[in-house]
């Protein structure tokens, strides 16, 4: 009776049999997932690509915008805009994208400013950067607002 036994393949032969393309693909995949941002970024202005002119109206009584009346939050996002009711009671609208590395900013009602939790950028209620994450960091874009009854229009002037 004859048995058909195969010799075990050596590790180096196995790796060669996979080919360079598989190794290159794996290296590319691994390197692509190891990226991260750092405070020392050389790109001070990752301004998002505009998607069109901002001009919309929201109903402040809508449950969608209930966070505007929440004393602990006082802001909502609508498209690429952050709308906040600041300490004076006025509604303001700024870009929701931080000018450092494109992360979302939030409104902090207790200190009446806007904050990027990723790297610590702080903006005042006009959108001006007061604590930059990097030198020459740009301000947030500010939009005009008009309140008529319970309708708030946000638009580019």
N, CA, C and O of each residue as an XYZ file, in Angstrom:
628
protein
N       0.831     -1.178      0.000
C       0.000      0.000      0.000
C       0.875      1.241      0.000
O       1.800      1.368      0.803
N       0.573      2.147     -0.905
C       1.386      3.346     -1.062
C       0.654      4.545     -0.494
O      -0.529      4.738     -0.777
N       1.349      5.369      0.317
C       0.728      6.583      0.866
C       1.318      7.785      0.156
O       2.480      7.780     -0.250
N       0.521      8.784      0.020
C       0.936     10.000     -0.648
C       1.177     11.077      0.409
O       0.262     11.829      0.746
N       2.379     11.156      0.926
C       2.697     12.159      1.936
C       3.425     13.310      1.267
O       4.289     13.113      0.413
N       3.055     14.513      1.673
C       3.729     15.698      1.143
C       4.677     16.226      2.195
O       4.421     16.155      3.397
N       5.772     16.754      1.706
C       6.722     17.368      2.623
C       6.142     18.690      3.107
O       5.503     19.411      2.341
N       6.367     19.010      4.392
C       5.889     20.313      4.861
C       6.632     21.439      4.138
O       7.831     21.343      3.873
N       5.910     22.485      3.834
C       6.505     23.620      3.133
C       7.264     24.494      4.131
O       6.820     24.690      5.262
N       8.388     25.006      3.709
C       9.176     25.874      4.569
C       8.536     27.259      4.601
O       7.895     27.684      3.640
N       8.718     27.946      5.706
C       8.120     29.268      5.893
C       8.543     30.223      4.781
O       7.701     30.938      4.238
N       9.800     30.249      4.439
C      10.274     31.182      3.410
C       9.626     30.889      2.058
O       9.317     31.806      1.297
N       9.422     29.603      1.767
C       8.769     29.239      0.512
C       7.308     29.655      0.511
O       6.784     30.110     -0.506
N       6.656     29.498      1.650
C       5.259     29.895      1.769
C       5.106     31.399      1.535
O       4.229     31.833      0.788
N       5.959     32.179      2.175
C       5.876     33.629      2.020
C       6.151     34.045      0.584
O       5.499     34.951      0.066
N       7.101     33.399     -0.058
C       7.368     33.697     -1.466
C       6.181     33.346     -2.335
O       5.912     34.021     -3.329
N       5.460     32.284     -1.963
C       4.315     31.866     -2.774
C       3.168     32.873     -2.703
O       2.347     32.956     -3.616
N       3.119     33.631     -1.617
C       2.081     34.669     -1.517
C       2.321     35.785     -2.512
O       1.380     36.395     -3.020
N       3.568     36.042     -2.780
C       3.900     37.058     -3.765
C       4.034     38.435     -3.147
O       3.511     38.709     -2.066
N       4.734     39.279     -3.847
C       4.987     40.641     -3.396
C       3.702     41.463     -3.344
O       3.556     42.316     -2.468
N       2.777     41.224     -4.258
C       1.569     42.042     -4.285
C       0.751     41.891     -3.009
O       0.185     42.872     -2.527
N       0.676     40.708     -2.461
C      -0.062     40.511     -1.210
C       0.617     41.228     -0.065
O      -0.046     41.849      0.766
N       1.941     41.146     -0.015
C       2.686     41.818      1.048
C       2.528     43.331      0.924
O       2.349     44.022      1.927
N       2.594     43.842     -0.293
C       2.441     45.285     -0.503
C       1.037     45.738     -0.106
O       0.868     46.794      0.504
N       0.049     44.946     -0.451
C      -1.325     45.273     -0.089
C      -1.507     45.318      1.417
O      -2.149     46.230      1.938
N      -0.953     44.351      2.116
C      -1.063     44.322      3.577
C      -0.327     45.504      4.201
O      -0.833     46.117      5.141
N       0.854     45.828      3.697
C       1.624     46.958      4.228
C       0.845     48.254      4.023
O       0.763     49.075      4.936
N       0.276     48.444      2.841
C      -0.513     49.641      2.555
C      -1.714     49.726      3.485
O      -2.014     50.797      4.013
N      -2.394     48.625      3.689
C      -3.557     48.591      4.576
C      -3.165     48.952      6.003
O      -3.819     49.783      6.634
N      -2.115     48.344      6.510
C      -1.684     48.603      7.889
C      -1.232     50.039      8.070
O      -1.586     50.672      9.065
N      -0.463     50.564      7.139
C       0.028     51.940      7.265
C      -1.120     52.927      7.165
O      -1.096     53.961      7.833
N      -2.108     52.642      6.362
C      -3.254     53.537      6.214
C      -4.097     53.630      7.461
O      -4.762     54.644      7.673
N      -4.094     52.602      8.298
C      -4.917     52.625      9.500
C      -4.170     53.147     10.704
O      -4.754     53.261     11.782
N      -2.892     53.470     10.556
C      -2.119     53.941     11.696
C      -1.973     55.455     11.721
O      -1.208     55.980     12.531
N      -2.682     56.169     10.858
C      -2.548     57.621     10.835
C      -3.303     58.240     11.989
O      -4.297     57.692     12.464
N      -2.823     59.386     12.435
C      -3.499     60.130     13.490
C      -3.131     61.584     13.360
O      -2.173     61.932     12.670
N      -3.886     62.435     14.021
C      -3.568     63.848     13.979
C      -2.729     64.208     15.195
O      -2.709     63.490     16.194
N      -2.052     65.314     15.088
C      -1.237     65.761     16.206
C      -1.390     67.256     16.360
O      -1.758     67.955     15.416
N      -1.104     67.744     17.556
C      -1.247     69.163     17.839
C      -0.300     69.983     16.984
O      -0.579     71.149     16.707
N       0.794     69.410     16.566
C       1.791     70.141     15.816
C       1.603     70.077     14.315
O       2.585     70.136     13.576
N       0.400     69.962     13.850
C       0.150     69.852     12.424
C       0.639     71.092     11.686
O       0.535     72.205     12.201
N       1.168     70.905     10.487
C       1.639     72.026      9.690
C       0.517     72.676      8.906
O       0.739     73.728      8.307
N      -0.665     72.109      8.879
C      -1.770     72.639      8.104
C      -2.707     73.416      9.025
O      -3.565     72.812      9.669
N      -2.565     74.741      9.102
C      -3.359     75.508     10.047
C      -4.782     75.787      9.586
O      -5.579     76.289     10.379
N      -5.139     75.484      8.337
C      -6.463     75.847      7.875
C      -7.077     74.774      6.988
O      -6.974     74.860      5.764
N      -7.720     73.754      7.582
C      -8.361     72.730      6.760
C      -9.774     73.145      6.379
O     -10.725     72.403      6.627
N      -9.924     74.312      5.784
C     -11.235     74.842      5.449
C     -11.993     73.836      4.606
O     -11.496     73.375      3.579
N     -13.222     73.488      5.051
C     -13.992     72.505      4.286
C     -14.421     73.071      2.934
O     -14.592     74.280      2.778
N     -14.588     72.197      1.984
C     -15.056     72.608      0.674
C     -16.517     73.023      0.783
O     -17.341     72.247      1.266
N     -16.850     74.231      0.343
C     -18.240     74.676      0.466
C     -19.178     73.797     -0.351
O     -18.859     73.402     -1.473
N     -20.318     73.501      0.215
C     -21.292     72.654     -0.466
C     -22.436     73.470     -1.054
O     -23.391     72.897     -1.578
N     -22.358     74.773     -0.979
C     -23.403     75.642     -1.483
C     -23.630     76.771     -0.507
O     -23.121     76.741      0.613
N     -24.384     77.756     -0.919
C     -24.644     78.912     -0.084
C     -25.630     78.543      1.023
O     -26.661     77.920      0.769
N     -25.300     78.935      2.254
C     -26.159     78.645      3.401
C     -27.340     79.606      3.405
O     -27.155     80.823      3.387
N     -28.541     79.065      3.430
C     -29.763     79.864      3.545
C     -30.901     78.908      3.889
O     -31.446     78.236      3.013
N     -31.250     78.853      5.166
C     -32.339     77.983      5.598
C     -33.055     78.627      6.784
O     -32.538     79.544      7.422
N     -34.247     78.128      7.058
C     -35.048     78.612      8.178
C     -35.445     77.417      9.020
O     -35.835     76.375      8.493
N     -35.342     77.574     10.349
C     -35.770     76.503     11.251
C     -36.890     77.018     12.142
O     -36.970     78.212     12.432
N     -37.753     76.103     12.572
C     -38.828     76.409     13.511
C     -38.309     76.088     14.904
O     -38.048     74.926     15.218
N     -38.157     77.104     15.736
C     -37.600     76.908     17.074
C     -38.493     76.059     17.967
O     -38.024     75.538     18.978
N     -39.776     75.904     17.618
C     -40.679     75.058     18.399
C     -40.608     73.589     17.996
O     -41.198     72.732     18.653
N     -39.893     73.301     16.925
C     -39.766     71.920     16.463
C     -38.933     71.118     17.462
O     -37.951     71.623     18.005
N     -39.325     69.883     17.698
C     -38.578     69.019     18.622
C     -37.161     68.744     18.116
O     -36.273     68.414     18.902
N     -36.953     68.879     16.815
C     -35.630     68.696     16.227
C     -34.613     69.667     16.825
O     -33.427     69.354     16.921
N     -35.083     70.837     17.222
C     -34.190     71.887     17.726
C     -34.383     72.147     19.216
O     -34.072     73.235     19.701
N     -34.890     71.163     19.941
C     -35.152     71.301     21.382
C     -33.885     71.589     22.180
O     -33.951     72.231     23.228
N     -32.728     71.122     21.699
C     -31.478     71.355     22.427
C     -31.127     72.840     22.536
O     -30.344     73.224     23.404
N     -31.691     73.672     21.671
C     -31.458     75.114     21.783
C     -32.041     75.678     23.078
O     -31.568     76.691     23.592
N     -33.069     75.014     23.595
C     -33.711     75.470     24.831
C     -33.194     74.730     26.063
O     -33.539     75.083     27.191
N     -32.372     73.713     25.853
C     -31.797     72.940     26.952
C     -30.685     73.761     27.603
O     -29.693     74.083     26.950
N     -30.839     74.101     28.876
C     -29.896     74.986     29.566
C     -28.478     74.445     29.600
O     -27.531     75.225     29.700
N     -28.303     73.133     29.519
C     -26.953     72.562     29.569
C     -26.293     72.469     28.193
O     -25.085     72.251     28.101
N     -27.074     72.632     27.128
C     -26.522     72.482     25.785
C     -26.587     73.795     25.004
O     -25.549     74.369     24.675
N     -27.776     74.267     24.711
C     -28.015     75.549     24.022
C     -27.481     75.619     22.593
O     -27.233     76.713     22.087
N     -27.299     74.476     21.936
C     -26.884     74.519     20.534
C     -27.371     73.281     19.792
O     -27.674     72.248     20.388
N     -27.434     73.422     18.462
C     -27.775     72.319     17.563
C     -26.925     72.452     16.301
O     -26.370     73.510     16.008
N     -26.844     71.354     15.572
C     -26.209     71.368     14.256
C     -27.290     71.268     13.199
O     -28.255     70.518     13.349
N     -27.123     72.027     12.130
C     -27.986     71.920     10.952
C     -27.062     72.004      9.751
O     -26.458     73.045      9.491
N     -26.955     70.914      9.027
C     -26.019     70.825      7.911
C     -24.609     71.123      8.427
O     -24.159     70.474      9.371
N     -23.906     72.083      7.835
C     -22.538     72.410      8.265
C     -22.492     73.583      9.238
O     -21.446     74.208      9.413
N     -23.623     73.880      9.869
C     -23.750     75.054     10.727
C     -24.071     74.651     12.161
O     -24.859     73.737     12.406
N     -23.445     75.351     13.102
C     -23.771     75.217     14.519
C     -24.588     76.451     14.885
O     -24.138     77.579     14.685
N     -25.784     76.240     15.419
C     -26.655     77.334     15.853
C     -26.701     77.290     17.370
O     -26.931     76.234     17.959
N     -26.481     78.435     18.003
C     -26.465     78.486     19.464
C     -27.276     79.683     19.958
O     -27.362     80.721     19.301
N     -27.863     79.499     21.135
C     -28.483     80.632     21.818
C     -27.489     81.042     22.906
O     -27.321     80.344     23.906
N     -26.842     82.175     22.693
C     -25.784     82.614     23.597
C     -26.380     83.289     24.832
O     -27.596     83.456     24.929
N     -25.518     83.675     25.775
C     -25.963     84.226     27.067
C     -26.867     85.437     26.936
O     -27.748     85.632     27.774
N     -26.679     86.257     25.911
C     -27.519     87.441     25.717
C     -28.931     87.073     25.280
O     -29.820     87.924     25.264
N     -29.139     85.803     24.924
C     -30.437     85.351     24.416
C     -30.512     85.356     22.905
O     -31.460     84.827     22.325
N     -29.510     85.953     22.258
C     -29.474     86.000     20.800
C     -29.101     84.635     20.232
O     -28.436     83.831     20.884
N     -29.545     84.395     19.004
C     -29.156     83.188     18.282
C     -28.046     83.561     17.321
O     -28.147     84.545     16.589
N     -26.989     82.769     17.331
C     -25.902     82.984     16.377
C     -25.630     81.679     15.648
O     -25.956     80.592     16.126
N     -25.021     81.820     14.475
C     -24.715     80.648     13.655
C     -23.284     80.766     13.149
O     -22.886     81.784     12.582
N     -22.524     79.700     13.370
C     -21.129     79.624     12.944
C     -20.904     78.300     12.226
O     -21.708     77.374     12.331
N     -19.804     78.229     11.499
C     -19.415     76.950     10.913
C     -19.186     75.963     12.047
O     -18.617     76.322     13.078
N     -19.624     74.721     11.864
C     -19.450     73.709     12.909
C     -18.101     73.003     12.808
O     -17.791     72.133     13.622
N     -17.297     73.378     11.808
C     -16.034     72.707     11.529
C     -14.866     73.535     12.060
O     -14.682     74.686     11.664
N     -14.081     72.945     12.955
C     -12.914     73.625     13.507
C     -11.905     73.914     12.393
O     -11.691     73.093     11.502
N     -11.300     75.082     12.461
C     -10.346     75.493     11.430
C      -8.957     74.909     11.641
O      -8.046     75.190     10.863
N      -8.783     74.107     12.673
C      -7.490     73.454     12.887
C      -7.395     72.179     12.062
O      -6.560     72.081     11.162
N      -8.243     71.205     12.362
C      -8.177     69.941     11.625
C      -9.536     69.402     11.217
O      -9.685     68.211     10.943
N     -10.526     70.283     11.178
C     -11.818     69.891     10.632
C     -12.726     69.097     11.544
O     -13.634     68.425     11.056
N     -12.518     69.145     12.853
C     -13.377     68.433     13.797
C     -14.580     69.297     14.185
O     -14.601     70.500     13.921
N     -15.569     68.680     14.806
C     -16.761     69.422     15.233
C     -16.471     70.275     16.457
O     -15.816     69.831     17.400
N     -16.964     71.501     16.429
C     -16.890     72.357     17.608
C     -18.229     72.295     18.337
O     -19.252     71.952     17.745
N     -18.213     72.627     19.615
C     -19.430     72.654     20.422
C     -19.544     74.012     21.097
O     -18.563     74.748     21.201
N     -20.738     74.336     21.552
C     -20.954     75.565     22.306
C     -20.934     75.220     23.781
O     -21.518     74.219     24.196
N     -20.251     76.059     24.591
C     -20.205     75.868     26.035
C     -20.958     77.017     26.697
O     -20.407     78.104     26.866
N     -22.221     76.781     27.075
C     -23.047     77.870     27.618
C     -22.534     78.455     28.934
O     -22.772     79.629     29.218
N     -21.841     77.662     29.731
C     -21.367     78.178     31.023
C     -20.293     79.245     30.860
O     -20.179     80.137     31.701
N     -19.505     79.169     29.794
C     -18.465     80.166     29.551
C     -18.720     80.978     28.283
O     -17.917     81.838     27.920
N     -19.838     80.706     27.610
C     -20.287     81.460     26.440
C     -19.230     81.512     25.337
O     -18.892     82.583     24.833
N     -18.709     80.321     24.967
C     -17.769     80.261     23.852
C     -17.905     78.924     23.128
O     -18.688     78.060     23.524
N     -17.138     78.778     22.074
C     -17.168     77.576     21.254
C     -15.833     76.865     21.410
O     -14.782     77.500     21.502
N     -15.891     75.540     21.438
C     -14.724     74.752     21.822
C     -14.588     73.536     20.930
O     -15.570     72.865     20.613
N     -13.346     73.259     20.528
C     -13.047     72.026     19.798
C     -12.424     71.058     20.790
O     -11.297     71.280     21.234
N     -13.124     69.998     21.145
C     -12.619     69.067     22.152
C     -11.412     68.243     21.695
O     -10.762     67.609     22.527
N     -11.097     68.233     20.407
C      -9.985     67.412     19.932
C      -8.621     68.002     20.256
O      -7.711     67.272     20.648
N      -8.465     69.310     20.099
C      -7.157     69.924     20.335
C      -7.217     71.204     21.146
O      -6.196     71.867     21.328
N      -8.397     71.564     21.635
C      -8.513     72.684     22.562
C      -8.698     74.063     21.964
O      -8.595     75.052     22.689
N      -8.963     74.171     20.686
C      -9.222     75.493     20.113
C     -10.461     76.093     20.756
O     -11.441     75.392     21.007
N     -10.412     77.397     21.021
C     -11.547     78.111     21.606
C     -11.863     79.308     20.711
O     -10.964     79.989     20.219
N     -13.158     79.547     20.512
C     -13.633     80.643     19.670
C     -14.659     81.457     20.457
O     -15.425     80.898     21.242
N     -14.676     82.787     20.246
C     -15.683     83.605     20.926
C     -16.988     83.580     20.148
O     -17.105     82.864     19.153
N     -17.965     84.352     20.590
C     -19.292     84.309     19.963
C     -19.341     84.989     18.597
O     -20.375     84.959     17.930
N     -18.240     85.599     18.176
C     -18.169     86.136     16.817
C     -17.482     85.148     15.880
O     -17.434     85.366     14.669
N     -16.950     84.059     16.441
C     -16.221     83.067     15.659
C     -14.720     83.270     15.687
O     -13.974     82.446     15.157
N     -14.263     84.359     16.300
C     -12.831     84.653     16.362
C     -12.136     83.643     17.269
O     -12.615     83.345     18.363
N     -10.997     83.116     16.801
C     -10.230     82.166     17.592
C      -9.541     82.917     18.734
O      -8.824     83.890     18.500
N      -9.763     82.460     19.968
C      -9.144     83.097     21.138
C      -8.060     82.216     21.752
O      -7.136     82.722     22.390
N      -8.167     80.917     21.565
C      -7.122     79.979     21.995
C      -6.865     79.056     20.804
O      -7.581     78.075     20.604
N      -5.840     79.377     20.017
C      -5.569     78.561     18.830
C      -4.837     77.261     19.173
O      -4.062     77.204     20.128
N      -5.091     76.242     18.396
C      -4.349     74.982     18.526
C      -3.015     75.092     17.801
O      -2.050     74.419     18.161
N      -2.962     75.945     16.777
C      -1.742     76.196     16.005
C      -1.650     77.681     15.688
O      -2.655     78.391     15.721
N      -0.451     78.147     15.382
C      -0.265     79.549     15.010
C      -1.055     79.883     13.750
O      -1.203     79.049     12.857
N      -1.550     81.087     13.691
C      -2.295     81.606     12.524
C      -3.571     80.831     12.217
O      -3.989     80.764     11.061
N      -4.188     80.253     13.224
C      -5.430     79.513     13.009
C      -6.546     80.487     12.647
O      -6.672     81.550     13.255
N      -7.336     80.130     11.677
C      -8.417     80.981     11.178
C      -9.620     80.958     12.122
O      -9.798     80.030     12.911
N     -10.431     81.994     12.017
C     -11.680     82.083     12.764
C     -12.729     81.189     12.113
O     -12.569     80.752     10.973
N     -13.808     80.922     12.856
C     -14.939     80.190     12.297
C     -15.761     81.148     11.435
O     -15.862     82.336     11.739
N     -16.337     80.630     10.381
C     -17.203     81.450      9.538
C     -18.495     81.741     10.290
O     -19.103     80.842     10.871
N     -18.908     83.009     10.272
C     -20.145     83.409     10.944
C     -21.215     83.684      9.893
O     -20.944     84.274      8.847
N     -22.444     83.242     10.194
C     -23.576     83.454      9.309
C     -24.533     84.448      9.949
O     -24.553     84.605     11.170
N     -25.318     85.110      9.127
C     -26.327     86.045      9.619
C     -27.536     85.268     10.104
O     -27.827     84.183      9.600
N     -28.246     85.824     11.088
C     -29.482     85.214     11.582
C     -30.549     86.295     11.702
O     -30.259     87.446     12.029
N     -31.786     85.900     11.432
C     -32.936     86.783     11.590
C     -34.037     85.983     12.267
O     -34.435     84.924     11.783
N     -34.529     86.501     13.399
C     -35.601     85.837     14.143
C     -36.924     86.543     13.875
O     -37.056     87.748     14.093
N     -37.902     85.773     13.397
C     -39.247     86.296     13.160
C     -40.211     85.340     13.856
O     -40.478     84.248     13.355
N     -40.735     85.753     15.015
C     -41.593     84.856     15.795
C     -40.773     83.675     16.282
O     -39.805     83.841     17.025
N     -41.168     82.482     15.856
C     -40.404     81.278     16.226
C     -39.609     80.716     15.047
O     -39.107     79.594     15.106
N     -39.498     81.511     13.970
C     -38.720     81.094     12.802
C     -37.368     81.801     12.819
O     -37.291     83.026     12.916
N     -36.308     81.006     12.722
C     -34.962     81.557     12.688
C     -34.362     81.276     11.329
O     -34.185     80.125     10.932
N     -34.051     82.357     10.618
C     -33.401     82.208      9.311
C     -31.899     82.351      9.507
O     -31.428     83.266     10.181
N     -31.149     81.418      8.897
C     -29.691     81.429      8.912
C     -29.252     81.544      7.467
O     -29.669     80.760      6.615
N     -28.391     82.545      7.192
C     -28.020     82.768      5.801
C     -26.678     83.477      5.697
O     -26.176     84.060      6.658
N     -26.111     83.407      4.487
C     -24.887     84.128      4.194
C     -25.261     85.506      3.678
O     -26.069     85.640      2.759
N     -24.671     86.522      4.274
C     -24.990     87.898      3.879
C     -24.295     88.259      2.595
O     -24.444     89.379      2.106
